[in-house]
Amino acid sequence: MYQLDQHQPVNLHQQHCPRLAITLGDPAGIGPEVILKALADPTVTQKCDVSVVGNQDLLLQTYHRLTQTENLAPLVNPDELKIVDVPCDWEKGEIVIGFGNAASGAASFAYMEDAIAQTLAGKFDAIVTAPIAKSAWKSAGYHYPGQTELLAEKAGVDRFGMLFVARSPYTGWTMRALLATTHIPLCQVAKTLTPELLTKKLDLLVECLEQDFGITHGRIAIAGLNPHSGEQGQLGTEEQDWLIAWLESERQKRPNFQLEGPIPPDTMWVKPGQAWYGHSQVQNPADAYLALYHDQGLIPVKLMAFDRAVNTSIGLPFVRTSPDHGTAFDIAGKGIADATSMKAAIELAAELVSQRLTIQKYEKPVEH
């Protein structure tokens, strides 16, 4: 198999231009605003072909409304964009800016369904999703924990994960954090975690590092579950009961990757913080971090990279990225939403598509 060096730059101009579908998200939130702001930056769109999947009238309304606000960041005129207009069953006036409801939930769900169908049909290489409101989906009759689960169901996969990626503006170091469990109550985490689940997540993470980032030999840090990783059974027994033994068996199976852990959760993020801010010399921060539950991974990620982290769904047959923030109904329509994370999501999607295409090019057998 062709192995792409992790430090080798990918020349996008020598390859197929990544075709990205950007869903509008919940039209009552900040999705339309951050899309118009992100696509106004020519450096974001110069390496990809972008289409917005949503509603043209809503985008135009957002554009004209925002142009009336003061000190506004540049916006792209929707008339200059490729827009896949998705018809929705809602009447004018049912969608109220700043208030998610059944109408906005039905609209955002329709945008997602259309983008997924067209991507699976080969029209797009990746989907970049603006934020949706799970409560609005529920009000519209769609009961999914989030967009990731809908993507996996439509793509027909049962192995998927939420990887958060961010590049430090201070040092250029790239942080990658995968969640072993996601949107479940904290009281269910210990019961949900099993050796089989962690093996599935670790498989996904290794495949992603190899396929999407060109890292074929690397280091993965894996958190313990309990304080101090259980302190030899004094603060919880999961580490002693199975986690340590599981990790040792995985080390034997994966000689190309150095697996560290189980690392006490309160200290696992010290090196990433130093690598992110550049406060001291950091010796070999890990290529990726595996957190065992939602807040264990996302509190440090959002503390360091709230305005630029990208949620990447791994395990899908196509690339999917999303800004790591919600609909922010409280500031929707005010013109103050930060588009940094949306820009990062678009740029990362283009990079990952190009990386996959590069590997596929070199994996093709030579015809004689």
Backbone hydrogen bonds, N-H to C=O, Kabsch-Sander energy under -0.5 kcal/mol:
donor,donor_aa,acceptor,acceptor_aa,energy
4,L,2,Y,-0.6
8,Q,5,D,-1.7
11,N,9,P,-0.6
12,L,10,V,-1.1
14,Q,11,N,-1.1
15,Q,12,L,-1.5
20,L,18,P,-0.7
20,L,49,D,-2.8
21,A,126,A,-2.4
22,I,20,L,-0.5
22,I,51,S,-3.0
23,T,21,A,-0.6
23,T,128,V,-2.2
24,L,53,V,-1.9
26,D,131,P,-2.5
29,G,26,D,-2.1
30,I,327,T,-1.8
31,G,26,D,-0.5
34,V,30,I,-2.7
35,I,31,G,-2.1
36,L,32,P,-2.1
37,K,33,E,-2.1
38,A,34,V,-2.6
39,L,35,I,-2.6
40,A,37,K,-0.7
41,D,38,A,-1.4
44,V,41,D,-1.6
45,T,41,D,-0.9
46,Q,42,P,-1.1
48,C,45,T,-1.2
49,D,18,P,-3.2
50,V,48,C,-0.6
51,S,20,L,-2.4
52,V,82,K,-3.0
53,V,22,I,-2.8
53,V,51,S,-0.5
54,G,52,V,-0.7
54,G,84,V,-2.1
59,L,55,N,-2.0
60,L,56,Q,-2.5
61,Q,57,D,-2.6
62,T,58,L,-2.5
63,Y,59,L,-2.6
64,H,60,L,-2.6
65,R,61,Q,-2.3
66,L,62,T,-2.6
67,T,63,Y,-1.9
68,Q,65,R,-1.2
69,T,66,L,-1.9
76,V,36,L,-1.5
80,E,77,N,-2.7
81,L,78,P,-1.7
82,K,50,V,-0.5
83,I,81,L,-0.7
84,V,52,V,-3.1
85,D,83,I,-0.9
86,V,54,G,-3.8
86,V,84,V,-0.5
90,W,88,C,-1.7
94,E,91,E,-2.3
96,V,94,E,-0.7
96,V,99,F,-0.6
97,I,95,I,-0.5
98,G,28,A,-2.8
99,F,96,V,-2.2
105,G,101,N,-2.5
106,A,102,A,-2.6
107,A,103,A,-2.1
108,S,104,S,-2.4
109,F,105,G,-2.0
110,A,106,A,-2.1
111,Y,107,A,-2.1
112,M,108,S,-1.8
113,E,109,F,-2.6
114,D,110,A,-2.2
115,A,111,Y,-2.3
116,I,112,M,-2.7
117,A,113,E,-2.4
118,Q,114,D,-2.3
119,T,115,A,-2.0
120,L,116,I,-2.8
121,A,117,A,-1.4
122,G,119,T,-1.5
123,K,118,Q,-2.5
124,F,118,Q,-0.6
125,D,19,R,-2.7
126,A,19,R,-1.5
127,I,319,V,-2.4
128,V,21,A,-3.2
129,T,127,I,-0.5
129,T,321,T,-2.4
130,A,23,T,-1.0
130,A,128,V,-0.5
134,K,132,I,-0.6
137,W,133,A,-2.0
138,K,134,K,-2.3
139,S,135,S,-2.1
140,A,136,A,-1.6
141,G,138,K,-1.3
142,Y,137,W,-3.0
143,H,141,G,-0.6
144,Y,142,Y,-1.0
150,L,146,G,-1.2
151,L,147,Q,-2.6
152,A,148,T,-2.4
153,E,149,E,-2.2
154,K,150,L,-2.5
155,A,151,L,-2.0
156,G,152,A,-0.9
156,G,153,E,-0.7
157,V,152,A,-2.3
160,F,158,D,-0.6
161,G,314,I,-1.9
162,M,179,L,-0.5
163,L,161,G,-0.7
163,L,312,T,-3.0
164,F,177,A,-3.4
165,V,163,L,-0.5
165,V,310,V,-2.8
166,A,175,M,-2.0
168,S,166,A,-0.5
168,S,173,W,-3.0
172,G,168,S,-1.4
175,M,166,A,-3.2
175,M,173,W,-0.6
177,A,164,F,-2.5
178,L,289,Y,-3.0
179,L,162,M,-1.6
180,A,178,L,-0.5
180,A,291,A,-2.8
184,I,182,T,-1.7
188,Q,185,P,-1.7
189,V,186,L,-1.3
190,A,186,L,-0.5
192,T,188,Q,-1.9
193,L,189,V,-2.4
198,L,194,T,-2.4
199,T,195,P,-2.3
200,K,196,E,-1.9
201,K,197,L,-2.3
202,L,198,L,-2.7
203,D,199,T,-2.6
204,L,200,K,-2.0
205,L,201,K,-2.4
206,V,202,L,-2.6
207,E,203,D,-2.5
208,C,204,L,-2.5
209,L,205,L,-2.6
210,E,206,V,-2.2
211,Q,207,E,-3.0
212,D,208,C,-2.8
213,F,208,C,-0.9
213,F,209,L,-0.7
214,G,210,E,-0.6
215,I,209,L,-3.0
216,T,214,G,-0.8
218,G,256,N,-1.0
220,I,258,Q,-2.7
221,A,288,A,-2.4
222,I,260,E,-3.0
223,A,290,L,-2.3
224,G,263,I,-2.7
229,S,226,N,-2.1
230,G,227,P,-1.7
231,E,228,H,-1.7
234,Q,230,G,-0.8
234,Q,231,E,-1.4
235,L,230,G,-3.1
235,L,236,G,-0.5
241,D,237,T,-3.3
242,W,238,E,-2.3
243,L,238,E,-2.2
244,I,239,E,-2.4
246,W,242,W,-2.7
247,L,243,L,-2.3
248,E,244,I,-1.9
249,S,245,A,-2.0
250,E,246,W,-2.0
251,R,247,L,-1.9
252,Q,248,E,-1.4
253,K,249,S,-1.2
254,R,250,E,-1.4
257,F,254,R,-1.6
258,Q,218,G,-3.0
259,L,257,F,-0.7
260,E,220,I,-2.7
260,E,258,Q,-0.6
263,I,222,I,-2.7
267,T,264,P,-1.7
268,M,264,P,-1.6
269,W,265,P,-0.5
270,V,267,T,-1.6
271,K,267,T,-0.5
273,G,269,W,-1.8
274,Q,270,V,-2.2
275,A,271,K,-3.0
276,W,272,P,-2.3
277,Y,273,G,-2.3
278,G,274,Q,-2.3
279,H,274,Q,-0.5
283,Q,281,Q,-0.5
284,N,282,V,-0.8
287,D,219,R,-2.1
288,A,219,R,-1.2
289,Y,176,R,-2.2
290,L,221,A,-3.1
291,A,178,L,-2.8
291,A,289,Y,-0.7
294,H,182,T,-0.5
297,G,293,Y,-1.3
297,G,294,H,-0.8
298,L,294,H,-2.8
299,I,295,D,-1.8
301,V,297,G,-1.4
302,K,298,L,-2.5
303,L,299,I,-2.0
304,M,300,P,-2.2
305,A,301,V,-3.2
306,F,302,K,-1.1
308,R,305,A,-1.5
309,A,305,A,-2.1
310,V,165,V,-2.6
311,N,322,S,-3.2
312,T,163,L,-3.8
312,T,310,V,-0.6
313,S,320,R,-1.9
314,I,161,G,-2.2
314,I,312,T,-0.7
319,V,125,D,-1.5
320,R,313,S,-0.5
321,T,127,I,-2.1
322,S,311,N,-1.3
324,D,309,A,-1.7
325,H,323,P,-1.5
331,I,328,A,-1.8
332,A,328,A,-0.8
332,A,329,F,-0.5
334,K,331,I,-1.9
343,K,339,A,-2.6
344,A,340,T,-2.3
345,A,341,S,-2.2
346,I,342,M,-2.2
347,E,343,K,-2.6
348,L,344,A,-2.7
349,A,345,A,-2.0
350,A,346,I,-2.0
351,E,347,E,-2.1
352,L,348,L,-2.8
353,V,349,A,-2.3
354,S,350,A,-2.2
355,Q,351,E,-2.3
356,R,352,L,-2.4
357,L,353,V,-2.4
358,T,354,S,-2.1
359,I,355,Q,-2.2
360,Q,356,R,-2.6
361,K,357,L,-2.1
362,Y,358,T,-1.7
363,E,359,I,-1.4
364,K,360,Q,-1.1
